[in-house]
Amino acid sequence: TRSDIGPARDANDPVDDRHAPPGKRTVGDQMKKNQAADDDDEDLNDTNYDEFNGYAGSLFSSGPYEKDDEEADAIYAALDKRMDERRKERRKKKKKKKSKKKLAEVTEEEWLSIPEVGDARNKRQRNPRYEKLTPVPDSFFAKHLQTGENHTSVDPRQTQFGGLNTPYPGGLNTPYPGGMTPGLMTPGTGELDMRKIGQARNTLMDMRLSQVSDSVSGQTVVDPKGYLTDLNSMIPTHGGDINDIKKARLLLKSVRETNPHHPPAWIASARLEEVTGKLQVARNLIMKGTEMCPKSEDVWLEAARLQPGDTAKAVVAQAVRHLPQSVRIYIRAAELETDIRAKKRVLRKALEHVPNSVRLWKAAVELEEPEDARIMLSRAVECCPTSVELWLALARLETYENARKVLNKARENIPTDRHIWITAAKLEEANGNTQMVEKIVDRAITSLRANGVEINREQWIQDAEECDRAGSVATCQAVMRAVIGIGIEEEDRKHTWMEDADSCVAHNALECARAIYAYALQVFPSKKSVWLRAAYFEKNHGTRESLEALLQRAVAHCPKAEVLWLMGAKSKWLAGDVPAARSILALAFQANPNSEEIWLAAVKLESENDEYERARRLLAKIGQLTRARAILEKSRLKNPKNPGLWLESVRLEYRAGLKNIANTLMAKALQECPNSGHPPAATHSGCPPVFRNRLFWSERKITKAREWFHRTVKIDSDLGDAWAFFYKFELQHGTEEQQEEVRKRCESAEPRHGELWCAVSKDIANWQKKIGEVLRLVAGRIKNTF
């Protein structure tokens, strides 16, 4: 019922006065008017039509806007905001990716054309003078310099009207704009002073040279520790970009103000001003840094570097008062002194404050004479007992007995250093006690191991090489023998030791290499390769006596090594001791009775010493026909169809008197090499008639023989034997013209090969003879068997 649901209309609803009198209609009439106006304003264009909302833009746009509508809109707005925040990060990434993609398309010219950040206002608005103060171009000055004019100013009309006026009204101005360049005007006249242009250019050049300079007062600006890398990287390395200098200056100023007790900030600031040419500003900054950081060595050293001579000394003196234990400041103070006595005085004063500084002691000792240095080192080792350098320096200045005592004390104070032991061994060797060297080195290895020191093989080898270069041969060899086998596997010993020997030779440590070979030969006495390498080492780097002594021991251990016997015999022969060489070869024959190399070496020895009869007797003893035949057969198998091998095989059988075998080999030779002239050429000495009858020459077929000779020399013009047989043929059956033609053709061909040809041309007696003369001699040696 109505009482249950309440009134039909809300109190805020407009009153329905449609049935009210005309004068009383207020709200209803207004609603009707508004609806009519909305109907009139409605856009019925197709572009404004929506399938869901229609033309109105919203299904509920004409309805009343109540509180629940407002709440709904607020809720939707909150949802939209929350969803927008969730998509915000994704939009940022998408936008950033899109911007990067666009930046990648920017060309290099576009990057370079981007202006610097600064005031974008129009310069003419800030300073109207820019309209008039236009710089004079260089062409203006170049023109006047070329013409040789002596004018030192510009016509005032040029600065007044922006160019020189022509004498005619309305004339064209000159192409040169006004020349009122600031700073180049003469006083009181407003004219351009040409002399000041040169001065300005000189000033600019001096500033640039100061900027690129890296030294002050001849001292290089170098930071050895490199801990200022980060701050120094902010300083521009050249004076071209003023903005970078300003930024670096502001940044360093901020660092100094934030942390005024930070030494690198003051040092970097001073170096910035130094690089930009403001040396005095740099000095002022660094001195301010010494006030803020009085306990910093680096700041004081930088201040001393930037200050000139006497001022730098005063700075160092002030630094010493603040840091009386600073070794670096004392060293710098000594470097600033030019007088030796002043340097000594500074260093001795420093040693009073820092007596345990090895660096100060070394610097002070270097300035003293030997006797004073010895006294100072005696005190130095007391103050610095763990310094090996000071102990060794003192031992070098002492006598032999005192040096032994010094080294013994050094071993007591420093039981883990190997250099003291090596120095002791060198001391004994220098005084002739070589028998003590081996004991000292062995005792050193034992003592160092007892004190927990690892014996590093490579380090000891380097020490031995240094001893070798210093002339301490016994010490270097003792060290090598002591450490060469440490840390090496048994199967790798030979290979490793040979590499070590080669390395020592490369480092010019020959005695070390000799010691390695000696030790290797003791371990491998029957290794031919080790003996051979040791022998070649002595041959290249040793003496004849050392080589012969080594080879004598080598053949005793390796009697079957032919090359070792031959090297020994050759060494004796080169020394002129031929009987000793014969005796060595005789012993070699006994150890190697069938060695062809030893037989040939003996024959060569006799022939070189004009003992031809001895050589013939030795050769008469090769008599091993079977072995020679086997060698030739083996060579023919490896080199088939070789006419030279077949010819030698045939001759071997003829020399042995086996003509039947020789004829059989000749037949095989003709089958294997039918186109070669070597086997038929053997017919000049003892070949059977059956093969001589095949030659046109022997059958008196002169025309065919001449044709074949022409073909032969045409095919192989370098074969001297062919020319010799041809010439011999013409001597028997040709005319003088034909003989002369063969000789001239032979001289033009200049043959160099051939068995008979080489035997004559390479004879020492014929070494100056011409080709024509050699041709006659070779032809004369051919037997007339045709």
LUMRO-942125 format. One record per residue (C-alpha): x, y, z; residue in one letter. Coordinates in steps of 0.25 Angstrom, whole numbers, padded with zeros to 4 digits, always signed. Layout:
<nodes>
XYZA;...
</nodes>
This chain:
<nodes>
+0000+0000+0000T;+0004+0014-0001R;+0007+0015+0014S;+0017+0004+0012D;+0025+0009+0001I;+0024+0024+0005G;+0021+0036-0004P;+0022+0034-0019A;+0031+0046-0021R;+0044+0050-0014D;+0045+0063-0007A;+0056+0068-0017N;+0049+0063-0029D;+0044+0075-0038P;+0029+0078-0037V;+0020+0073-0048D;+0013+0085-0052D;+0008+0081-0066R;-0006+0083-0062H;-0004+0097-0055A;-0009+0110-0061P;+0000+0116-0072P;+0005+0126-0062G;+0009+0116-0052K;+0017+0107-0060R;+0031+0109-0056T;+0040+0096-0055V;+0032+0087-0064G;+0032+0098-0075D;+0047+0100-0073Q;+0050+0085-0074M;+0042+0084-0087K;+0050+0096-0093K;+0063+0089-0089N;+0059+0076-0095Q;+0055+0083-0108A;+0068+0091-0108A;+0075+0078-0107D;+0067+0072-0118D;+0071+0084-0127D;+0086+0082-0123D;+0086+0068-0125E;+0097+0064-0136D;+0091+0054-0146L;+0103+0052-0154N;+0108+0038-0157D;+0121+0041-0151T;+0114+0043-0138N;+0106+0030-0138Y;+0110+0019-0128D;+0104+0006-0129E;+0102+0005-0114F;+0100+0020-0110N;+0093+0024-0123G;+0094+0039-0127Y;+0092+0044-0113A;+0106+0040-0109G;+0101+0033-0096S;+0088+0025-0093L;+0087+0033-0080F;+0091+0047-0084S;+0077+0052-0083S;+0074+0046-0069G;+0076+0053-0056P;+0090+0053-0049Y;+0087+0048-0035E;+0096+0044-0023K;+0097+0030-0027D;+0102+0034-0041D;+0113+0043-0034E;+0117+0031-0026E;+0118+0022-0038A;+0126+0032-0045D;+0136+0033-0034A;+0137+0018-0033I;+0140+0017-0048Y;+0150+0028-0047A;+0157+0022-0036A;+0157+0009-0044L;+0163+0016-0056D;+0173+0023-0048K;+0178+0010-0041R;+0178+0003-0055M;+0186+0015-0061D;+0196+0013-0050E;+0198-0001-0053R;+0200+0002-0067R;+0209+0013-0064K;+0222+0005-0063E;+0219-0002-0076R;+0216+0011-0083R;+0229+0017-0078K;+0237+0005-0084K;+0230+0006-0097K;+0232+0021-0098K;+0247+0019-0095K;+0249+0008-0105K;+0242+0017-0115K;+0251+0029-0112S;+0263+0020-0113K;+0259+0015-0127K;+0257+0029-0131K;+0271+0033-0126L;+0277+0022-0134A;+0272+0029-0146E;+0279+0042-0143V;+0291+0044-0152T;+0305+0049-0148E;+0303+0063-0154E;+0290+0064-0146E;+0297+0061-0133W;+0308+0071-0136L;+0298+0082-0140S;+0292+0081-0126I;+0295+0094-0119P;+0301+0095-0105E;+0292+0097-0093V;+0292+0112-0089G;+0285+0125-0090D;+0276+0124-0102A;+0273+0139-0103R;+0276+0147-0115N;+0290+0152-0114K;+0286+0165-0120R;+0275+0167-0109Q;+0286+0165-0099R;+0296+0174-0105N;+0292+0183-0117P;+0307+0185-0120R;+0308+0172-0127Y;+0301+0178-0139E;+0313+0187-0141K;+0325+0179-0135L;+0327+0169-0146T;+0341+0162-0146P;+0351+0166-0157V;+0353+0154-0166P;+0367+0149-0168D;+0367+0152-0183S;+0367+0166-0180F;+0380+0165-0172F;+0386+0156-0183A;+0383+0165-0194K;+0390+0177-0187H;+0402+0168-0184L;+0403+0164-0199Q;+0402+0178-0204T;+0413+0182-0194G;+0405+0194-0189E;+0409+0200-0176N;+0396+0204-0170H;+0393+0201-0156T;+0379+0205-0155S;+0365+0204-0162V;+0358+0216-0169D;+0348+0221-0159P;+0338+0221-0170R;+0339+0206-0170Q;+0335+0205-0156T;+0324+0216-0157Q;+0316+0211-0169F;+0319+0196-0169G;+0329+0198-0181G;+0336+0208-0189L;+0327+0218-0197N;+0330+0220-0211T;+0331+0235-0216P;+0318+0234-0224Y;+0305+0236-0217P;+0297+0223-0215G;+0310+0215-0218G;+0312+0201-0213L;+0319+0199-0200N;+0332+0190-0200T;+0330+0176-0196P;+0338+0178-0184Y;+0329+0180-0171P;+0333+0189-0160G;+0346+0185-0153G;+0343+0190-0138M;+0348+0177-0132T;+0349+0179-0117P;+0363+0179-0111G;+0370+0182-0124L;+0367+0197-0125M;+0378+0208-0123T;+0376+0216-0110P;+0367+0229-0113G;+0366+0227-0128T;+0357+0215-0129G;+0366+0210-0140E;+0371+0196-0142L;+0385+0194-0137D;+0392+0183-0146M;+0404+0181-0136R;+0394+0177-0125K;+0389+0166-0134I;+0403+0159-0134G;+0404+0161-0119Q;+0390+0155-0117A;+0394+0143-0125R;+0407+0141-0117N;+0399+0141-0104T;+0389+0131-0110L;+0401+0122-0114M;+0407+0123-0100D;+0394+0120-0093M;+0393+0107-0102R;+0407+0103-0100L;+0405+0104-0085S;+0392+0096-0086Q;+0398+0084-0093V;+0411+0085-0085S;+0413+0074-0075D;+0424+0079-0066S;+0427+0090-0056V;+0442+0095-0054S;+0447+0083-0062G;+0440+0072-0053Q;+0430+0063-0060T;+0416+0063-0054V;+0414+0048-0051V;+0406+0042-0041D;+0413+0029-0038P;+0403+0022-0029K;+0391+0025-0038G;+0381+0027-0026Y;+0376+0040-0032L;+0371+0034-0045T;+0357+0037-0042D;+0359+0051-0039L;+0369+0053-0050N;+0360+0048-0060S;+0350+0060-0058M;+0362+0069-0062I;+0361+0072-0077P;+0374+0068-0084T;+0374+0080-0094H;+0369+0094-0093G;+0359+0094-0105G;+0346+0092-0097D;+0344+0103-0087I;+0331+0097-0082N;+0338+0085-0078D;+0348+0093-0070I;+0338+0101-0063K;+0330+0088-0059K;+0342+0081-0054A;+0346+0094-0046R;+0332+0094-0040L;+0332+0080-0037L;+0346+0080-0030L;+0341+0092-0022K;+0329+0085-0017S;+0338+0073-0013V;+0347+0082-0005R;+0336+0089+0002E;+0329+0076+0005T;+0342+0070+0010N;+0353+0080+0012P;+0362+0069+0019H;+0362+0060+0006H;+0376+0061+0000P;+0373+0056-0014P;+0363+0068-0016A;+0373+0078-0013W;+0384+0071-0022I;+0374+0070-0034A;+0369+0084-0032S;+0384+0089-0033A;+0387+0080-0045R;+0374+0086-0052L;+0379+0100-0051E;+0393+0096-0055E;+0388+0089-0068V;+0380+0102-0071T;+0392+0110-0070G;+0388+0117-0056K;+0401+0113-0049L;+0400+0123-0038Q;+0385+0119-0035V;+0390+0105-0034A;+0401+0108-0024R;+0391+0116-0016N;+0381+0104-0016L;+0392+0094-0012I;+0397+0103-0001M;+0383+0104+0005K;+0383+0089+0004G;+0395+0087+0012T;+0388+0096+0023E;+0375+0087+0022M;+0383+0074+0021C;+0396+0076+0029P;+0398+0061+0031K;+0397+0057+0016S;+0411+0053+0009E;+0405+0055-0005D;+0400+0069-0003V;+0413+0073+0003W;+0420+0067-0009L;+0411+0073-0019E;+0413+0086-0013A;+0428+0085-0014A;+0427+0081-0028R;+0419+0093-0032L;+0428+0103-0025Q;+0440+0108-0031P;+0454+0105-0025G;+0456+0112-0011D;+0441+0113-0009T;+0441+0098-0011A;+0452+0096+0000K;+0444+0104+0010A;+0431+0096+0007V;+0439+0083+0009V;+0445+0088+0022A;+0431+0092+0027Q;+0426+0078+0023A;+0437+0071+0031V;+0432+0079+0043R;+0419+0073+0041H;+0423+0059+0037L;+0437+0056+0043P;+0436+0041+0039Q;+0433+0043+0025S;+0444+0036+0016V;+0438+0042+0003R;+0439+0056+0008I;+0453+0054+0013Y;+0457+0048-0001I;+0450+0060-0008R;+0458+0070+0001A;+0471+0063-0003A;+0467+0064-0018E;+0465+0079-0017L;+0479+0081-0012E;+0490+0083-0023T;+0502+0082-0014D;+0507+0068-0010I;+0510+0072+0004R;+0496+0078+0006A;+0490+0065+0001K;+0498+0057+0011K;+0494+0067+0022R;+0479+0065+0019V;+0480+0050+0018L;+0488+0049+0031R;+0478+0057+0038K;+0467+0048+0032A;+0474+0036+0037L;+0474+0042+0051E;+0459+0042+0051H;+0456+0029+0042V;+0468+0020+0045P;+0461+0007+0040N;+0459+0012+0026S;+0466+0004+0016V;+0463+0014+0005R;+0470+0025+0013L;+0482+0017+0016W;+0484+0013+0002K;+0483+0028-0003A;+0493+0032+0008A;+0503+0021+0005V;+0503+0024-0010E;+0508+0038-0007L;+0520+0034+0001E;+0534+0029-0002E;+0537+0014-0001P;+0543+0015+0013E;+0532+0024+0019D;+0521+0016+0012A;+0527+0003+0019R;+0526+0010+0032I;+0511+0015+0029M;+0508+0001+0025L;+0513-0005+0038S;+0503+0004+0045R;+0492+0001+0034A;+0492-0014+0036V;+0490-0011+0051E;+0478-0002+0049C;+0473-0011+0038C;+0477-0025+0041P;+0467-0031+0031T;+0472-0024+0019S;+0479-0034+0010V;+0484-0022+0001E;+0491-0015+0012L;+0498-0028+0017W;+0503-0031+0003L;+0508-0017+0000A;+0516-0017+0013L;+0522-0031+0010A;+0526-0026-0004R;+0534-0014+0003L;+0540-0023+0014E;+0553-0031+0013T;+0552-0046+0011Y;+0552-0050+0026E;+0543-0039+0030N;+0533-0042+0018A;+0532-0056+0023R;+0528-0051+0037K;+0518-0042+0031V;+0512-0052+0023L;+0511-0062+0035N;+0504-0051+0043K;+0495-0049+0031A;+0491-0063+0030R;+0488-0063+0045E;+0479-0051+0044N;+0473-0055+0030I;+0473-0071+0030P;+0463-0071+0018T;+0470-0064+0007D;+0478-0071-0003R;+0486-0059-0008H;+0494-0059+0004I;+0499-0073+0002W;+0502-0071-0013I;+0510-0058-0009T;+0518-0067+0000A;+0521-0077-0010A;+0525-0066-0020K;+0534-0060-0009L;+0541-0073-0007E;+0543-0075-0022E;+0548-0061-0024A;+0559-0064-0013N;+0563-0078-0020G;+0555-0087-0010N;+0548-0094-0021T;+0547-0107-0013Q;+0538-0100-0003M;+0528-0095-0014V;+0521-0109-0015E;+0520-0110+0000K;+0514-0096+0002I;+0504-0099-0009V;+0500-0112-0004D;+0499-0107+0011R;+0490-0095+0005A;+0480-0105+0000I;+0480-0113+0013T;+0479-0100+0022S;+0468-0094+0013L;+0459-0106+0013R;+0461-0107+0028A;+0456-0093+0030N;+0443-0096+0021G;+0448-0090+0009V;+0443-0096-0005E;+0455-0098-0015I;+0450-0092-0027N;+0457-0098-0039R;+0455-0086-0048E;+0460-0076-0038Q;+0473-0084-0035W;+0475-0085-0050I;+0474-0070-0052Q;+0484-0068-0041D;+0494-0078-0047A;+0492-0070-0060E;+0495-0057-0053E;+0508-0064-0047C;+0512-0068-0061D;+0511-0054-0066R;+0519-0049-0054A;+0530-0059-0057G;+0527-0068-0045S;+0528-0081-0053V;+0530-0091-0041A;+0518-0085-0034T;+0509-0085-0046C;+0513-0100-0049Q;+0511-0104-0034A;+0497-0097-0034V;+0493-0104-0047M;+0498-0118-0042R;+0490-0115-0029A;+0477-0111-0034V;+0476-0117-0049I;+0469-0130-0044G;+0459-0124-0034I;+0445-0125-0038G;+0447-0133-0051I;+0440-0146-0054E;+0450-0158-0058E;+0444-0160-0072E;+0445-0145-0075D;+0459-0142-0070R;+0466-0143-0084K;+0456-0134-0091H;+0456-0124-0080T;+0471-0123-0078W;+0473-0121-0093M;+0463-0110-0093E;+0470-0104-0081D;+0483-0104-0088A;+0477-0097-0101D;+0471-0087-0092S;+0485-0084-0085C;+0491-0083-0099V;+0481-0073-0103A;+0483-0065-0090H;+0498-0065-0093N;+0501-0074-0081A;+0510-0083-0087L;+0516-0089-0074E;+0502-0092-0069C;+0500-0100-0082A;+0513-0107-0081R;+0509-0111-0067A;+0496-0116-0071I;+0502-0125-0082Y;+0512-0130-0072A;+0502-0134-0062Y;+0493-0141-0073A;+0505-0149-0078L;+0507-0154-0064Q;+0492-0159-0064V;+0492-0164-0078F;+0506-0168-0082P;+0502-0177-0093S;+0492-0167-0100K;+0498-0164-0114K;+0489-0152-0116S;+0493-0145-0103V;+0508-0147-0106W;+0505-0142-0120L;+0498-0129-0115R;+0509-0127-0105A;+0520-0129-0116A;+0513-0119-0125Y;+0512-0109-0113F;+0527-0110-0111E;+0529-0108-0126K;+0521-0096-0127N;+0524-0089-0113H;+0537-0097-0108G;+0551-0099-0111T;+0558-0109-0120R;+0564-0116-0107E;+0550-0116-0100S;+0544-0123-0113L;+0554-0133-0114E;+0554-0137-0099A;+0539-0138-0100L;+0540-0147-0113L;+0550-0156-0107Q;+0541-0159-0095R;+0529-0160-0105A;+0535-0171-0114V;+0539-0178-0101A;+0524-0179-0097H;+0518-0180-0111C;+0528-0187-0120P;+0518-0190-0131K;+0514-0175-0133A;+0522-0173-0146E;+0519-0158-0146V;+0527-0156-0133L;+0539-0163-0139W;+0538-0155-0151L;+0537-0142-0143M;+0549-0145-0135G;+0557-0149-0147A;+0553-0136-0154K;+0557-0127-0142S;+0571-0133-0143K;+0572-0132-0158W;+0568-0117-0157L;+0578-0115-0146A;+0589-0120-0156G;+0591-0133-0148D;+0589-0143-0159V;+0595-0155-0152P;+0586-0153-0140A;+0574-0153-0150A;+0579-0166-0156R;+0580-0172-0143S;+0566-0168-0139I;+0561-0174-0152L;+0569-0187-0150A;+0562-0188-0136L;+0549-0185-0143A;+0551-0197-0153F;+0553-0206-0142Q;+0540-0202-0135A;+0533-0201-0149N;+0539-0210-0159P;+0528-0209-0169N;+0526-0194-0168S;+0525-0188-0182E;+0526-0174-0176E;+0539-0177-0169I;+0545-0183-0181W;+0542-0171-0189L;+0547-0162-0179A;+0560-0169-0179A;+0561-0168-0194V;+0558-0153-0193K;+0568-0151-0183L;+0579-0157-0191E;+0575-0151-0204S;+0574-0137-0198E;+0588-0139-0193N;+0593-0144-0207D;+0595-0158-0202E;+0588-0164-0214Y;+0595-0177-0213E;+0589-0179-0199R;+0576-0175-0204A;+0576-0185-0216R;+0580-0196-0206R;+0568-0192-0197L;+0559-0192-0209L;+0564-0205-0214A;+0559-0211-0200K;+0543-0206-0204I;+0543-0220-0212G;+0529-0224-0207Q;+0522-0226-0220L;+0510-0232-0214T;+0507-0220-0206R;+0510-0211-0217A;+0500-0219-0226R;+0490-0219-0215A;+0491-0204-0213I;+0489-0202-0228L;+0477-0211-0229E;+0471-0204-0217K;+0473-0191-0224S;+0467-0195-0237R;+0454-0200-0230L;+0452-0187-0223K;+0456-0179-0236N;+0451-0187-0248P;+0454-0183-0262K;+0467-0176-0257N;+0477-0177-0268P;+0489-0173-0259G;+0486-0184-0249L;+0485-0194-0261W;+0498-0189-0267L;+0506-0191-0253E;+0500-0205-0252S;+0505-0209-0265V;+0519-0203-0262R;+0520-0209-0249L;+0518-0223-0255E;+0528-0219-0266Y;+0539-0215-0256R;+0536-0228-0248A;+0539-0236-0262G;+0525-0242-0262L;+0521-0238-0277K;+0510-0248-0278N;+0503-0241-0266I;+0506-0227-0272A;+0500-0231-0286N;+0487-0236-0279T;+0486-0223-0271L;+0489-0215-0284M;+0477-0222-0290A;+0468-0218-0278K;+0473-0204-0278A;+0469-0202-0293L;+0456-0208-0290Q;+0454-0199-0278E;+0460-0186-0284C;+0458-0188-0299P;+0459-0173-0302N;+0471-0170-0293S;+0485-0169-0299G;+0493-0173-0286H;+0493-0188-0288P;+0498-0187-0303P;+0508-0177-0298A;+0515-0188-0290A;+0520-0194-0303T;+0532-0185-0303H;+0539-0194-0293S;+0538-0209-0294G;+0523-0211-0298C;+0520-0223-0306P;+0519-0222-0322P;+0505-0225-0322V;+0501-0211-0317F;+0512-0204-0325R;+0506-0209-0338N;+0493-0202-0334R;+0499-0189-0335L;+0499-0182-0348F;+0513-0176-0346W;+0519-0190-0345S;+0511-0195-0357E;+0517-0183-0365R;+0503-0177-0367K;+0508-0163-0367I;+0496-0156-0372T;+0487-0162-0362K;+0497-0161-0351A;+0498-0146-0353R;+0483-0145-0353E;+0482-0152-0340W;+0493-0143-0334F;+0486-0131-0338H;+0473-0136-0331R;+0481-0139-0319T;+0487-0126-0317V;+0474-0119-0320K;+0466-0127-0310I;+0477-0126-0299D;+0486-0114-0302S;+0492-0114-0287D;+0498-0128-0289L;+0512-0126-0291G;+0515-0141-0294D;+0506-0140-0306A;+0513-0128-0312W;+0527-0135-0310A;+0522-0148-0317F;+0516-0139-0328F;+0529-0131-0330Y;+0537-0144-0330K;+0528-0149-0341F;+0530-0137-0349E;+0545-0138-0347L;+0545-0151-0353Q;+0535-0150-0364H;+0532-0135-0366G;+0538-0123-0372T;+0545-0111-0365E;+0532-0103-0367E;+0524-0114-0360Q;+0534-0115-0349Q;+0534-0100-0347E;+0518-0099-0347E;+0518-0110-0336V;+0528-0102-0328R;+0520-0089-0329K;+0507-0095-0326R;+0513-0102-0313C;+0519-0089-0309E;+0505-0082-0310S;+0498-0093-0303A;+0508-0093-0291E;+0506-0107-0286P;+0509-0110-0272R;+0505-0125-0270H;+0510-0139-0275G;+0519-0149-0269E;+0531-0147-0278L;+0529-0132-0279W;+0529-0130-0264C;+0541-0138-0262A;+0549-0129-0271V;+0542-0115-0268S;+0543-0117-0253K;+0557-0121-0253D;+0566-0111-0246I;+0576-0110-0257A;+0564-0106-0267N;+0557-0096-0258W;+0561-0084-0267Q;+0558-0091-0280K;+0547-0086-0289K;+0536-0095-0294I;+0542-0097-0308G;+0555-0102-0302E;+0548-0111-0292V;+0540-0117-0304L;+0553-0121-0311R;+0559-0127-0298L;+0546-0135-0296V;+0546-0140-0311A;+0560-0144-0310G;+0557-0153-0298R;+0547-0161-0305I;+0553-0173-0310K;+0553-0176-0325N;+0545-0189-0325T;+0535-0185-0336F;
</nodes>
